[in-house]
Amino acid sequence: MDAPATTPFSTLIRTASHEQHTEAENSSFMSDMLGGRLGVDAYRRYTEQLWFVYRALEAASPGLADDPVAGPFIRPELARTAELERDLAHLGGPDWRSGLRPLPATARYAARVEECARDWPAGYVAHHYTRYLGDLSGGQIIRGTAEKTWGFARKGDGVRFYVFEAIANPAAFKREYRELLDALPVDDLEKQRVIDECKRAFALNTAVFQALGREFPLSA
């Protein structure tokens, strides 16, 4: 007798986190930035916060490369830290690191990524998923807005974070990534914990947007 059909985990994790994903996308800061209502200084500040998060994600990659759960997701073509640093040098000049500081919400986000990378590889996968698949999808909208609003060269310095030069076919790559999620070698209880961590990742990201919104409020 055939086993009953089950919903792929990649579908479960996407649908379960839809509300949190929508909340993050519709934050006032992101809406204002995508609407072209903020200056390039807000975009630079946002890019700085991304640097702290991706540094946490990618500093852990070598140590997780052979992990049976997280290892398959460690793909060098996804790495963003070098591109972020190139963008920040374009935005802030050669001394862009001077005075660089994470917002408290960003520090909490990065610390949670580091904690999962250290203690819970499946939780690290939740953060990996929310960041990189978002970059390959909605991140392209941010790139287009930045090029149009602040005059960056198409796929050039200032927006290189959003350009995955080593991924020739993003749609196929995302399909393969979802297949990895579907094959995640953990039981159903652990999968639910991963879904919960994915929701937490979106909440941490939303908190960063809220903090940026307070730092860059639109004039009344």
Salt bridges, closest charged atoms under 4 A:
GLU25 OE2 - HIS21 NE2 3.29
ASP32 OD1 - ARG37 NH2 3.13
GLU48 OE2 - ARG44 NE 3.25
GLU48 OE1 - ARG45 NH1 3.40
GLU77 OE2 - ARG75 NH2 3.13
GLU85 OE2 - ARG97 NH2 3.25
GLU115 OE1 - ARG112 NH1 3.02
ASP119 OD1 - ARG118 NE 3.58
GLU147 OE2 - ARG143 NH1 2.88
ASP157 OD1 - ARG86 NE 2.98
ASP157 OD1 - ARG160 NE 2.47
GLU165 OE2 - ARG160 NH1 3.97
GLU176 OE1 - ARG75 NH2 3.85
GLU190 OE1 - ARG193 NH1 2.87
GLU197 OE1 - ARG112 NH2 2.80
GLU197 OE2 - HIS127 NE2 2.66
GLU215 OE2 - ARG45 NE 2.61
